[in-house]
Amino acid sequence: MDEPSQTDKVLDAKGLLCPIPVIKARKAIREIALGQVLRVEATDKGAVKDFEAWARQTGNELIGWTENGGVYLFYIRKAKE
């Protein structure tokens, strides 16, 4: 997937294990406006399924994710307050 043209906030969750990256993302997404994009950087392989499920449960949009050298980048658009 291509990176979104704009990332409004970056959350470094590298080195943290499930479910901490999702918990930190929940807090971080509250700090941005509707329509803005949060990028989460994580190293836990389990984060892929965690962020897919979290986006479905919260109504926020997981635009996509990539992996490069063991670092997973998740792009989440805030779609709900």
mmCIF file of the N, C-alpha and C atoms, coordinates in Angstrom:
data_MODEL
# 
_entry.id   MODEL 
# 
loop_
_atom_site.group_PDB 
_atom_site.id 
_atom_site.type_symbol 
_atom_site.label_atom_id 
_atom_site.label_alt_id 
_atom_site.label_comp_id 
_atom_site.label_asym_id 
_atom_site.label_entity_id 
_atom_site.label_seq_id 
_atom_site.pdbx_PDB_ins_code 
_atom_site.Cartn_x 
_atom_site.Cartn_y 
_atom_site.Cartn_z 
_atom_site.occupancy 
_atom_site.B_iso_or_equiv 
_atom_site.pdbx_formal_charge 
_atom_site.auth_seq_id 
_atom_site.auth_comp_id 
_atom_site.auth_asym_id 
_atom_site.auth_atom_id 
_atom_site.pdbx_PDB_model_num 
ATOM 1   N N  . MET A 1 1  ? 0.841   -1.178 0.000  1.00 0.00 ? 1  MET A N  1 
ATOM 2   C CA . MET A 1 1  ? 0.000   0.000  0.000  1.00 0.00 ? 1  MET A CA 1 
ATOM 3   C C  . MET A 1 1  ? 0.879   1.233  0.000  1.00 0.00 ? 1  MET A C  1 
ATOM 4   N N  . ASP A 1 2  ? 0.390   2.285  -0.588 1.00 0.00 ? 2  ASP A N  1 
ATOM 5   C CA . ASP A 1 2  ? 1.112   3.551  -0.588 1.00 0.00 ? 2  ASP A CA 1 
ATOM 6   C C  . ASP A 1 2  ? 0.829   4.277  0.716  1.00 0.00 ? 2  ASP A C  1 
ATOM 7   N N  . GLU A 1 3  ? 1.849   5.001  1.187  1.00 0.00 ? 3  GLU A N  1 
ATOM 8   C CA . GLU A 1 3  ? 1.638   5.818  2.387  1.00 0.00 ? 3  GLU A CA 1 
ATOM 9   C C  . GLU A 1 3  ? 0.636   6.915  2.070  1.00 0.00 ? 3  GLU A C  1 
ATOM 10  N N  . PRO A 1 4  ? -0.235  7.237  3.012  1.00 0.00 ? 4  PRO A N  1 
ATOM 11  C CA . PRO A 1 4  ? -1.126  8.380  2.803  1.00 0.00 ? 4  PRO A CA 1 
ATOM 12  C C  . PRO A 1 4  ? -0.281  9.640  2.580  1.00 0.00 ? 4  PRO A C  1 
ATOM 13  N N  . SER A 1 5  ? -0.801  10.580 1.818  1.00 0.00 ? 5  SER A N  1 
ATOM 14  C CA . SER A 1 5  ? -0.032  11.784 1.515  1.00 0.00 ? 5  SER A CA 1 
ATOM 15  C C  . SER A 1 5  ? 0.245   12.607 2.769  1.00 0.00 ? 5  SER A C  1 
ATOM 16  N N  . GLN A 1 6  ? -0.576  12.436 3.796  1.00 0.00 ? 6  GLN A N  1 
ATOM 17  C CA . GLN A 1 6  ? -0.376  13.198 5.031  1.00 0.00 ? 6  GLN A CA 1 
ATOM 18  C C  . GLN A 1 6  ? -0.626  12.304 6.231  1.00 0.00 ? 6  GLN A C  1 
ATOM 19  N N  . THR A 1 7  ? 0.301   12.351 7.176  1.00 0.00 ? 7  THR A N  1 
ATOM 20  C CA . THR A 1 7  ? 0.131   11.698 8.464  1.00 0.00 ? 7  THR A CA 1 
ATOM 21  C C  . THR A 1 7  ? 0.091   12.811 9.501  1.00 0.00 ? 7  THR A C  1 
ATOM 22  N N  . ASP A 1 8  ? -0.965  12.829 10.301 1.00 0.00 ? 8  ASP A N  1 
ATOM 23  C CA . ASP A 1 8  ? -1.154  13.932 11.242 1.00 0.00 ? 8  ASP A CA 1 
ATOM 24  C C  . ASP A 1 8  ? -0.516  13.691 12.604 1.00 0.00 ? 8  ASP A C  1 
ATOM 25  N N  . LYS A 1 9  ? -0.333  12.433 12.970 1.00 0.00 ? 9  LYS A N  1 
ATOM 26  C CA . LYS A 1 9  ? 0.276   12.111 14.264 1.00 0.00 ? 9  LYS A CA 1 
ATOM 27  C C  . LYS A 1 9  ? 0.973   10.768 14.108 1.00 0.00 ? 9  LYS A C  1 
ATOM 28  N N  . VAL A 1 10 ? 2.129   10.625 14.748 1.00 0.00 ? 10 VAL A N  1 
ATOM 29  C CA . VAL A 1 10 ? 2.889   9.371  14.708 1.00 0.00 ? 10 VAL A CA 1 
ATOM 30  C C  . VAL A 1 10 ? 3.004   8.845  16.134 1.00 0.00 ? 10 VAL A C  1 
ATOM 31  N N  . LEU A 1 11 ? 2.717   7.552  16.279 1.00 0.00 ? 11 LEU A N  1 
ATOM 32  C CA . LEU A 1 11 ? 2.845   6.881  17.573 1.00 0.00 ? 11 LEU A CA 1 
ATOM 33  C C  . LEU A 1 11 ? 3.918   5.811  17.451 1.00 0.00 ? 11 LEU A C  1 
ATOM 34  N N  . ASP A 1 12 ? 4.960   5.918  18.242 1.00 0.00 ? 12 ASP A N  1 
ATOM 35  C CA . ASP A 1 12 ? 6.029   4.919  18.267 1.00 0.00 ? 12 ASP A CA 1 
ATOM 36  C C  . ASP A 1 12 ? 5.684   3.879  19.327 1.00 0.00 ? 12 ASP A C  1 
ATOM 37  N N  . ALA A 1 13 ? 5.280   2.694  18.877 1.00 0.00 ? 13 ALA A N  1 
ATOM 38  C CA . ALA A 1 13 ? 4.956   1.598  19.793 1.00 0.00 ? 13 ALA A CA 1 
ATOM 39  C C  . ALA A 1 13 ? 5.915   0.431  19.583 1.00 0.00 ? 13 ALA A C  1 
ATOM 40  N N  . LYS A 1 14 ? 7.088   0.729  19.027 1.00 0.00 ? 14 LYS A N  1 
ATOM 41  C CA . LYS A 1 14 ? 8.068   -0.330 18.787 1.00 0.00 ? 14 LYS A CA 1 
ATOM 42  C C  . LYS A 1 14 ? 8.551   -0.886 20.120 1.00 0.00 ? 14 LYS A C  1 
ATOM 43  N N  . GLY A 1 15 ? 8.720   -2.212 20.160 1.00 0.00 ? 15 GLY A N  1 
ATOM 44  C CA . GLY A 1 15 ? 9.207   -2.872 21.363 1.00 0.00 ? 15 GLY A CA 1 
ATOM 45  C C  . GLY A 1 15 ? 8.117   -3.214 22.365 1.00 0.00 ? 15 GLY A C  1 
ATOM 46  N N  . LEU A 1 16 ? 6.889   -2.771 22.099 1.00 0.00 ? 16 LEU A N  1 
ATOM 47  C CA . LEU A 1 16 ? 5.777   -3.055 23.015 1.00 0.00 ? 16 LEU A CA 1 
ATOM 48  C C  . LEU A 1 16 ? 4.993   -4.266 22.523 1.00 0.00 ? 16 LEU A C  1 
ATOM 49  N N  . LEU A 1 17 ? 4.532   -5.068 23.456 1.00 0.00 ? 17 LEU A N  1 
ATOM 50  C CA . LEU A 1 17 ? 3.782   -6.274 23.105 1.00 0.00 ? 17 LEU A CA 1 
ATOM 51  C C  . LEU A 1 17 ? 2.283   -6.035 23.253 1.00 0.00 ? 17 LEU A C  1 
ATOM 52  N N  . CYS A 1 18 ? 1.527   -6.839 22.543 1.00 0.00 ? 18 CYS A N  1 
ATOM 53  C CA . CYS A 1 18 ? 0.069   -6.816 22.566 1.00 0.00 ? 18 CYS A CA 1 
ATOM 54  C C  . CYS A 1 18 ? -0.421  -6.883 24.013 1.00 0.00 ? 18 CYS A C  1 
ATOM 55  N N  . PRO A 1 19 ? -1.375  -6.105 24.406 1.00 0.00 ? 19 PRO A N  1 
ATOM 56  C CA . PRO A 1 19 ? -2.210  -5.179 23.636 1.00 0.00 ? 19 PRO A CA 1 
ATOM 57  C C  . PRO A 1 19 ? -1.774  -3.719 23.772 1.00 0.00 ? 19 PRO A C  1 
ATOM 58  N N  . ILE A 1 20 ? -0.564  -3.462 24.270 1.00 0.00 ? 20 ILE A N  1 
ATOM 59  C CA . ILE A 1 20 ? -0.136  -2.096 24.563 1.00 0.00 ? 20 ILE A CA 1 
ATOM 60  C C  . ILE A 1 20 ? -0.163  -1.178 23.329 1.00 0.00 ? 20 ILE A C  1 
ATOM 61  N N  . PRO A 1 21 ? 0.285   -1.622 22.133 1.00 0.00 ? 21 PRO A N  1 
ATOM 62  C CA . PRO A 1 21 ? 0.204   -0.720 20.977 1.00 0.00 ? 21 PRO A CA 1 
ATOM 63  C C  . PRO A 1 21 ? -1.228  -0.235 20.698 1.00 0.00 ? 21 PRO A C  1 
ATOM 64  N N  . VAL A 1 22 ? -2.204  -1.118 20.836 1.00 0.00 ? 22 VAL A N  1 
ATOM 65  C CA . VAL A 1 22 ? -3.604  -0.736 20.595 1.00 0.00 ? 22 VAL A CA 1 
ATOM 66  C C  . VAL A 1 22 ? -4.090  0.217  21.690 1.00 0.00 ? 22 VAL A C  1 
ATOM 67  N N  . ILE A 1 23 ? -3.710  -0.036 22.922 1.00 0.00 ? 23 ILE A N  1 
ATOM 68  C CA . ILE A 1 23 ? -4.115  0.847  24.024 1.00 0.00 ? 23 ILE A CA 1 
ATOM 69  C C  . ILE A 1 23 ? -3.548  2.254  23.801 1.00 0.00 ? 23 ILE A C  1 
ATOM 70  N N  . LYS A 1 24 ? -2.282  2.332  23.399 1.00 0.00 ? 24 LYS A N  1 
ATOM 71  C CA . LYS A 1 24 ? -1.671  3.638  23.137 1.00 0.00 ? 24 LYS A CA 1 
ATOM 72  C C  . LYS A 1 24 ? -2.304  4.305  21.915 1.00 0.00 ? 24 LYS A C  1 
ATOM 73  N N  . ALA A 1 25 ? -2.672  3.511  20.911 1.00 0.00 ? 25 ALA A N  1 
ATOM 74  C CA . ALA A 1 25 ? -3.319  4.069  19.717 1.00 0.00 ? 25 ALA A CA 1 
ATOM 75  C C  . ALA A 1 25 ? -4.689  4.633  20.070 1.00 0.00 ? 25 ALA A C  1 
ATOM 76  N N  . ARG A 1 26 ? -5.402  3.959  20.945 1.00 0.00 ? 26 ARG A N  1 
ATOM 77  C CA . ARG A 1 26 ? -6.720  4.450  21.368 1.00 0.00 ? 26 ARG A CA 1 
ATOM 78  C C  . ARG A 1 26 ? -6.597  5.840  21.990 1.00 0.00 ? 26 ARG A C  1 
ATOM 79  N N  . LYS A 1 27 ? -5.576  6.030  22.811 1.00 0.00 ? 27 LYS A N  1 
ATOM 80  C CA . LYS A 1 27 ? -5.340  7.340  23.424 1.00 0.00 ? 27 LYS A CA 1 
ATOM 81  C C  . LYS A 1 27 ? -4.919  8.364  22.370 1.00 0.00 ? 27 LYS A C  1 
ATOM 82  N N  . ALA A 1 28 ? -4.010  7.966  21.484 1.00 0.00 ? 28 ALA A N  1 
ATOM 83  C CA . ALA A 1 28 ? -3.490  8.892  20.470 1.00 0.00 ? 28 ALA A CA 1 
ATOM 84  C C  . ALA A 1 28 ? -4.570  9.337  19.491 1.00 0.00 ? 28 ALA A C  1 
ATOM 85  N N  . ILE A 1 29 ? -5.474  8.444  19.132 1.00 0.00 ? 29 ILE A N  1 
ATOM 86  C CA . ILE A 1 29 ? -6.494  8.816  18.146 1.00 0.00 ? 29 ILE A CA 1 
ATOM 87  C C  . ILE A 1 29 ? -7.486  9.816  18.731 1.00 0.00 ? 29 ILE A C  1 
ATOM 88  N N  . ARG A 1 30 ? -7.622  9.834  20.035 1.00 0.00 ? 30 ARG A N  1 
ATOM 89  C CA . ARG A 1 30 ? -8.485  10.837 20.681 1.00 0.00 ? 30 ARG A CA 1 
ATOM 90  C C  . ARG A 1 30 ? -7.911  12.241 20.543 1.00 0.00 ? 30 ARG A C  1 
ATOM 91  N N  . GLU A 1 31 ? -6.611  12.329 20.293 1.00 0.00 ? 31 GLU A N  1 
ATOM 92  C CA . GLU A 1 31 ? -5.920  13.615 20.238 1.00 0.00 ? 31 GLU A CA 1 
ATOM 93  C C  . GLU A 1 31 ? -5.914  14.237 18.841 1.00 0.00 ? 31 GLU A C  1 
ATOM 94  N N  . ILE A 1 32 ? -6.490  13.555 17.848 1.00 0.00 ? 32 ILE A N  1 
ATOM 95  C CA . ILE A 1 32 ? -6.539  14.112 16.497 1.00 0.00 ? 32 ILE A CA 1 
ATOM 96  C C  . ILE A 1 32 ? -7.988  14.340 16.088 1.00 0.00 ? 32 ILE A C  1 
ATOM 97  N N  . ALA A 1 33 ? -8.179  15.118 15.051 1.00 0.00 ? 33 ALA A N  1 
ATOM 98  C CA . ALA A 1 33 ? -9.525  15.471 14.583 1.00 0.00 ? 33 ALA A CA 1 
ATOM 99  C C  . ALA A 1 33 ? -10.067 14.414 13.626 1.00 0.00 ? 33 ALA A C  1 
ATOM 100 N N  . LEU A 1 34 ? -11.384 14.410 13.464 1.00 0.00 ? 34 LEU A N  1 
ATOM 101 C CA . LEU A 1 34 ? -12.017 13.515 12.494 1.00 0.00 ? 34 LEU A CA 1 
ATOM 102 C C  . LEU A 1 34 ? -11.369 13.691 11.125 1.00 0.00 ? 34 LEU A C  1 
ATOM 103 N N  . GLY A 1 35 ? -11.101 12.587 10.458 1.00 0.00 ? 35 GLY A N  1 
ATOM 104 C CA . GLY A 1 35 ? -10.511 12.621 9.127  1.00 0.00 ? 35 GLY A CA 1 
ATOM 105 C C  . GLY A 1 35 ? -9.000  12.639 9.115  1.00 0.00 ? 35 GLY A C  1 
ATOM 106 N N  . GLN A 1 36 ? -8.382  12.924 10.255 1.00 0.00 ? 36 GLN A N  1 
ATOM 107 C CA . GLN A 1 36 ? -6.926  12.924 10.307 1.00 0.00 ? 36 GLN A CA 1 
ATOM 108 C C  . GLN A 1 36 ? -6.394  11.499 10.398 1.00 0.00 ? 36 GLN A C  1 
ATOM 109 N N  . VAL A 1 37 ? -5.097  11.342 10.099 1.00 0.00 ? 37 VAL A N  1 
ATOM 110 C CA . VAL A 1 37 ? -4.483  10.017 10.024 1.00 0.00 ? 37 VAL A CA 1 
ATOM 111 C C  . VAL A 1 37 ? -3.426  9.850  11.111 1.00 0.00 ? 37 VAL A C  1 
ATOM 112 N N  . LEU A 1 38 ? -3.544  8.737  11.816 1.00 0.00 ? 38 LEU A N  1 
ATOM 113 C CA . LEU A 1 38 ? -2.570  8.325  12.830 1.00 0.00 ? 38 LEU A CA 1 
ATOM 114 C C  . LEU A 1 38 ? -1.711  7.227  12.229 1.00 0.00 ? 38 LEU A C  1 
ATOM 115 N N  . ARG A 1 39 ? -0.392  7.382  12.324 1.00 0.00 ? 39 ARG A N  1 
ATOM 116 C CA . ARG A 1 39 ? 0.518   6.305  11.915 1.00 0.00 ? 39 ARG A CA 1 
ATOM 117 C C  . ARG A 1 39 ? 1.071   5.678  13.180 1.00 0.00 ? 39 ARG A C  1 
ATOM 118 N N  . VAL A 1 40 ? 0.942   4.370  13.282 1.00 0.00 ? 40 VAL A N  1 
ATOM 119 C CA . VAL A 1 40 ? 1.465   3.628  14.425 1.00 0.00 ? 40 VAL A CA 1 
ATOM 120 C C  . VAL A 1 40 ? 2.619   2.767  13.933 1.00 0.00 ? 40 VAL A C  1 
ATOM 121 N N  . GLU A 1 41 ? 3.752   2.862  14.617 1.00 0.00 ? 41 GLU A N  1 
ATOM 122 C CA . GLU A 1 41 ? 4.918   2.039  14.313 1.00 0.00 ? 41 GLU A CA 1 
ATOM 123 C C  . GLU A 1 41 ? 5.035   0.986  15.412 1.00 0.00 ? 41 GLU A C  1 
ATOM 124 N N  . ALA A 1 42 ? 4.999   -0.294 15.023 1.00 0.00 ? 42 ALA A N  1 
ATOM 125 C CA . ALA A 1 42 ? 5.039   -1.378 16.009 1.00 0.00 ? 42 ALA A CA 1 
ATOM 126 C C  . ALA A 1 42 ? 5.956   -2.499 15.513 1.00 0.00 ? 42 ALA A C  1 
ATOM 127 N N  . THR A 1 43 ? 6.416   -3.318 16.448 1.00 0.00 ? 43 THR A N  1 
ATOM 128 C CA . THR A 1 43 ? 7.277   -4.448 16.089 1.00 0.00 ? 43 THR A CA 1 
ATOM 129 C C  . THR A 1 43 ? 6.645   -5.793 16.448 1.00 0.00 ? 43 THR A C  1 
ATOM 130 N N  . ASP A 1 44 ? 5.539   -5.790 17.124 1.00 0.00 ? 44 ASP A N  1 
ATOM 131 C CA . ASP A 1 44 ? 4.854   -7.024 17.524 1.00 0.00 ? 44 ASP A CA 1 
ATOM 132 C C  . ASP A 1 44 ? 4.047   -7.565 16.344 1.00 0.00 ? 44 ASP A C  1 
ATOM 133 N N  . LYS A 1 45 ? 4.371   -8.803 15.900 1.00 0.00 ? 45 LYS A N  1 
ATOM 134 C CA . LYS A 1 45 ? 3.640   -9.415 14.780 1.00 0.00 ? 45 LYS A CA 1 
ATOM 135 C C  . LYS A 1 45 ? 2.149   -9.497 15.029 1.00 0.00 ? 45 LYS A C  1 
ATOM 136 N N  . GLY A 1 46 ? 1.756   -9.675 16.274 1.00 0.00 ? 46 GLY A N  1 
ATOM 137 C CA . GLY A 1 46 ? 0.346   -9.781 16.627 1.00 0.00 ? 46 GLY A CA 1 
ATOM 138 C C  . GLY A 1 46 ? -0.416  -8.483 16.424 1.00 0.00 ? 46 GLY A C  1 
ATOM 139 N N  . ALA A 1 47 ? 0.297   -7.384 16.237 1.00 0.00 ? 47 ALA A N  1 
ATOM 140 C CA . ALA A 1 47 ? -0.353  -6.090 16.064 1.00 0.00 ? 47 ALA A CA 1 
ATOM 141 C C  . ALA A 1 47 ? -1.200  -6.047 14.796 1.00 0.00 ? 47 ALA A C  1 
ATOM 142 N N  . VAL A 1 48 ? -0.851  -6.832 13.796 1.00 0.00 ? 48 VAL A N  1 
ATOM 143 C CA . VAL A 1 48 ? -1.621  -6.817 12.544 1.00 0.00 ? 48 VAL A CA 1 
ATOM 144 C C  . VAL A 1 48 ? -3.075  -7.190 12.827 1.00 0.00 ? 48 VAL A C  1 
ATOM 145 N N  . LYS A 1 49 ? -3.279  -8.328 13.443 1.00 0.00 ? 49 LYS A N  1 
ATOM 146 C CA . LYS A 1 49 ? -4.659  -8.755 13.759 1.00 0.00 ? 49 LYS A CA 1 
ATOM 147 C C  . LYS A 1 49 ? -5.303  -7.831 14.782 1.00 0.00 ? 49 LYS A C  1 
ATOM 148 N N  . ASP A 1 50 ? -4.503  -7.371 15.738 1.00 0.00 ? 50 ASP A N  1 
ATOM 149 C CA . ASP A 1 50 ? -5.038  -6.474 16.772 1.00 0.00 ? 50 ASP A CA 1 
ATOM 150 C C  . ASP A 1 50 ? -5.579  -5.187 16.159 1.00 0.00 ? 50 ASP A C  1 
ATOM 151 N N  . PHE A 1 51 ? -4.831  -4.559 15.259 1.00 0.00 ? 51 PHE A N  1 
ATOM 152 C CA . PHE A 1 51 ? -5.281  -3.294 14.676 1.00 0.00 ? 51 PHE A CA 1 
ATOM 153 C C  . PHE A 1 51 ? -6.448  -3.497 13.708 1.00 0.00 ? 51 PHE A C  1 
ATOM 154 N N  . GLU A 1 52 ? -6.465  -4.620 13.000 1.00 0.00 ? 52 GLU A N  1 
ATOM 155 C CA . GLU A 1 52 ? -7.614  -4.901 12.134 1.00 0.00 ? 52 GLU A CA 1 
ATOM 156 C C  . GLU A 1 52 ? -8.888  -5.021 12.974 1.00 0.00 ? 52 GLU A C  1 
ATOM 157 N N  . ALA A 1 53 ? -8.817  -5.767 14.063 1.00 0.00 ? 53 ALA A N  1 
ATOM 158 C CA . ALA A 1 53 ? -9.983  -5.949 14.938 1.00 0.00 ? 53 ALA A CA 1 
ATOM 159 C C  . ALA A 1 53 ? -10.361 -4.644 15.631 1.00 0.00 ? 53 ALA A C  1 
ATOM 160 N N  . TRP A 1 54 ? -9.379  -3.905 16.107 1.00 0.00 ? 54 TRP A N  1 
ATOM 161 C CA . TRP A 1 54 ? -9.644  -2.648 16.803 1.00 0.00 ? 54 TRP A CA 1 
ATOM 162 C C  . TRP A 1 54 ? -10.340 -1.646 15.883 1.00 0.00 ? 54 TRP A C  1 
ATOM 163 N N  . ALA A 1 55 ? -9.878  -1.557 14.644 1.00 0.00 ? 55 ALA A N  1 
ATOM 164 C CA . ALA A 1 55 ? -10.502 -0.618 13.695 1.00 0.00 ? 55 ALA A CA 1 
ATOM 165 C C  . ALA A 1 55 ? -11.964 -0.998 13.461 1.00 0.00 ? 55 ALA A C  1 
ATOM 166 N N  . ARG A 1 56 ? -12.233 -2.282 13.284 1.00 0.00 ? 56 ARG A N  1 
ATOM 167 C CA . ARG A 1 56 ? -13.625 -2.726 13.088 1.00 0.00 ? 56 ARG A CA 1 
ATOM 168 C C  . ARG A 1 56 ? -14.476 -2.394 14.304 1.00 0.00 ? 56 ARG A C  1 
ATOM 169 N N  . GLN A 1 57 ? -13.953 -2.646 15.486 1.00 0.00 ? 57 GLN A N  1 
ATOM 170 C CA . GLN A 1 57 ? -14.712 -2.435 16.715 1.00 0.00 ? 57 GLN A CA 1 
ATOM 171 C C  . GLN A 1 57 ? -14.974 -0.962 17.007 1.00 0.00 ? 57 GLN A C  1 
ATOM 172 N N  . THR A 1 58 ? -14.037 -0.088 16.646 1.00 0.00 ? 58 THR A N  1 
ATOM 173 C CA . THR A 1 58 ? -14.172 1.326  16.982 1.00 0.00 ? 58 THR A CA 1 
ATOM 174 C C  . THR A 1 58 ? -14.808 2.150  15.878 1.00 0.00 ? 58 THR A C  1 
ATOM 175 N N  . GLY A 1 59 ? -14.869 1.604  14.656 1.00 0.00 ? 59 GLY A N  1 
ATOM 176 C CA . GLY A 1 59 ? -15.417 2.365  13.542 1.00 0.00 ? 59 GLY A CA 1 
ATOM 177 C C  . GLY A 1 59 ? -14.396 3.268  12.872 1.00 0.00 ? 59 GLY A C  1 
ATOM 178 N N  . ASN A 1 60 ? -13.141 3.231  13.339 1.00 0.00 ? 60 ASN A N  1 
ATOM 179 C CA . ASN A 1 60 ? -12.091 3.982  12.660 1.00 0.00 ? 60 ASN A CA 1 
ATOM 180 C C  . ASN A 1 60 ? -11.603 3.170  11.462 1.00 0.00 ? 60 ASN A C  1 
ATOM 181 N N  . GLU A 1 61 ? -10.999 3.852  10.488 1.00 0.00 ? 61 GLU A N  1 
ATOM 182 C CA . GLU A 1 61 ? -10.627 3.190  9.238  1.00 0.00 ? 61 GLU A CA 1 
ATOM 183 C C  . GLU A 1 61 ? -9.145  2.837  9.224  1.00 0.00 ? 61 GLU A C  1 
ATOM 184 N N  . LEU A 1 62 ? -8.851  1.542  9.142  1.00 0.00 ? 62 LEU A N  1 
ATOM 185 C CA . LEU A 1 62 ? -7.477  1.103  8.938  1.00 0.00 ? 62 LEU A CA 1 
ATOM 186 C C  . LEU A 1 62 ? -7.231  1.240  7.442  1.00 0.00 ? 62 LEU A C  1 
ATOM 187 N N  . ILE A 1 63 ? -6.567  2.317  7.059  1.00 0.00 ? 63 ILE A N  1 
ATOM 188 C CA . ILE A 1 63 ? -6.322  2.584  5.639  1.00 0.00 ? 63 ILE A CA 1 
ATOM 189 C C  . ILE A 1 63 ? -5.466  1.465  5.060  1.00 0.00 ? 63 ILE A C  1 
ATOM 190 N N  . GLY A 1 64 ? -4.506  1.012  5.852  1.00 0.00 ? 64 GLY A N  1 
ATOM 191 C CA . GLY A 1 64 ? -3.635  -0.066 5.412  1.00 0.00 ? 64 GLY A CA 1 
ATOM 192 C C  . GLY A 1 64 ? -2.444  -0.181 6.339  1.00 0.00 ? 64 GLY A C  1 
ATOM 193 N N  . TRP A 1 65 ? -1.606  -1.140 6.027  1.00 0.00 ? 65 TRP A N  1 
ATOM 194 C CA . TRP A 1 65 ? -0.403  -1.335 6.822  1.00 0.00 ? 65 TRP A CA 1 
ATOM 195 C C  . TRP A 1 65 ? 0.694   -1.910 5.946  1.00 0.00 ? 65 TRP A C  1 
ATOM 196 N N  . THR A 1 66 ? 1.935   -1.696 6.362  1.00 0.00 ? 66 THR A N  1 
ATOM 197 C CA . THR A 1 66 ? 3.084   -2.252 5.662  1.00 0.00 ? 66 THR A CA 1 
ATOM 198 C C  . THR A 1 66 ? 4.054   -2.790 6.710  1.00 0.00 ? 66 THR A C  1 
ATOM 199 N N  . GLU A 1 67 ? 4.984   -3.598 6.244  1.00 0.00 ? 67 GLU A N  1 
ATOM 200 C CA . GLU A 1 67 ? 6.030   -4.131 7.115  1.00 0.00 ? 67 GLU A CA 1 
ATOM 201 C C  . GLU A 1 67 ? 7.357   -3.944 6.405  1.00 0.00 ? 67 GLU A C  1 
ATOM 202 N N  . ASN A 1 68 ? 8.342   -3.449 7.131  1.00 0.00 ? 68 ASN A N  1 
ATOM 203 C CA . ASN A 1 68 ? 9.660   -3.256 6.553  1.00 0.00 ? 68 ASN A CA 1 
ATOM 204 C C  . ASN A 1 68 ? 10.695  -3.520 7.634  1.00 0.00 ? 68 ASN A C  1 
ATOM 205 N N  . GLY A 1 69 ? 11.448  -4.571 7.465  1.00 0.00 ? 69 GLY A N  1 
ATOM 206 C CA . GLY A 1 69 ? 12.515  -4.881 8.418  1.00 0.00 ? 69 GLY A CA 1 
ATOM 207 C C  . GLY A 1 69 ? 12.027  -5.158 9.822  1.00 0.00 ? 69 GLY A C  1 
ATOM 208 N N  . GLY A 1 70 ? 10.838  -5.754 9.941  1.00 0.00 ? 70 GLY A N  1 
ATOM 209 C CA . GLY A 1 70 ? 10.305  -6.089 11.257 1.00 0.00 ? 70 GLY A CA 1 
ATOM 210 C C  . GLY A 1 70 ? 9.538   -4.960 11.926 1.00 0.00 ? 70 GLY A C  1 
ATOM 211 N N  . VAL A 1 71 ? 9.406   -3.824 11.242 1.00 0.00 ? 71 VAL A N  1 
ATOM 212 C CA . VAL A 1 71 ? 8.616   -2.710 11.771 1.00 0.00 ? 71 VAL A CA 1 
ATOM 213 C C  . VAL A 1 71 ? 7.325   -2.627 10.960 1.00 0.00 ? 71 VAL A C  1 
ATOM 214 N N  . TYR A 1 72 ? 6.223   -2.683 11.657 1.00 0.00 ? 72 TYR A N  1 
ATOM 215 C CA . TYR A 1 72 ? 4.902   -2.604 11.033 1.00 0.00 ? 72 TYR A CA 1 
ATOM 216 C C  . TYR A 1 72 ? 4.403   -1.170 11.146 1.00 0.00 ? 72 TYR A C  1 
ATOM 217 N N  . LEU A 1 73 ? 3.947   -0.628 10.032 1.00 0.00 ? 73 LEU A N  1 
ATOM 218 C CA . LEU A 1 73 ? 3.381   0.718  10.003 1.00 0.00 ? 73 LEU A CA 1 
ATOM 219 C C  . LEU A 1 73 ? 1.897   0.604  9.711  1.00 0.00 ? 73 LEU A C  1 
ATOM 220 N N  . PHE A 1 74 ? 1.095   1.138  10.592 1.00 0.00 ? 74 PHE A N  1 
ATOM 221 C CA . PHE A 1 74 ? -0.366  1.110  10.448 1.00 0.00 ? 74 PHE A CA 1 
ATOM 222 C C  . PHE A 1 74 ? -0.849  2.537  10.244 1.00 0.00 ? 74 PHE A C  1 
ATOM 223 N N  . TYR A 1 75 ? -1.748  2.706  9.272  1.00 0.00 ? 75 TYR A N  1 
ATOM 224 C CA . TYR A 1 75 ? -2.315  4.020  8.975  1.00 0.00 ? 75 TYR A CA 1 
ATOM 225 C C  . TYR A 1 75 ? -3.805  3.965  9.289  1.00 0.00 ? 75 TYR A C  1 
ATOM 226 N N  . ILE A 1 76 ? -4.216  4.766  10.253 1.00 0.00 ? 76 ILE A N  1 
ATOM 227 C CA . ILE A 1 76 ? -5.599  4.721  10.740 1.00 0.00 ? 76 ILE A CA 1 
ATOM 228 C C  . ILE A 1 76 ? -6.205  6.111  10.619 1.00 0.00 ? 76 ILE A C  1 
ATOM 229 N N  . ARG A 1 77 ? -7.309  6.192  9.885  1.00 0.00 ? 77 ARG A N  1 
ATOM 230 C CA . ARG A 1 77 ? -8.034  7.462  9.757  1.00 0.00 ? 77 ARG A CA 1 
ATOM 231 C C  . ARG A 1 77 ? -9.121  7.513  10.813 1.00 0.00 ? 77 ARG A C  1 
ATOM 232 N N  . LYS A 1 78 ? -9.137  8.605  11.566 1.00 0.00 ? 78 LYS A N  1 
ATOM 233 C CA . LYS A 1 78 ? -10.168 8.770  12.601 1.00 0.00 ? 78 LYS A CA 1 
ATOM 234 C C  . LYS A 1 78 ? -11.500 9.010  11.896 1.00 0.00 ? 78 LYS A C  1 
ATOM 235 N N  . ALA A 1 79 ? -12.418 8.096  12.121 1.00 0.00 ? 79 ALA A N  1 
ATOM 236 C CA . ALA A 1 79 ? -13.720 8.176  11.463 1.00 0.00 ? 79 ALA A CA 1 
ATOM 237 C C  . ALA A 1 79 ? -14.856 8.351  12.462 1.00 0.00 ? 79 ALA A C  1 
ATOM 238 N N  . LYS A 1 80 ? -14.513 8.300  13.746 1.00 0.00 ? 80 LYS A N  1 
ATOM 239 C CA . LYS A 1 80 ? -15.516 8.375  14.794 1.00 0.00 ? 80 LYS A CA 1 
ATOM 240 C C  . LYS A 1 80 ? -14.963 9.086  16.005 1.00 0.00 ? 80 LYS A C  1 
ATOM 241 N N  . GLU A 1 81 ? -15.827 9.844  16.682 1.00 0.00 ? 81 GLU A N  1 
ATOM 242 C CA . GLU A 1 81 ? -15.404 10.502 17.921 1.00 0.00 ? 81 GLU A CA 1 
ATOM 243 C C  . GLU A 1 81 ? -15.474 9.540  19.074 1.00 0.00 ? 81 GLU A C  1 
# 
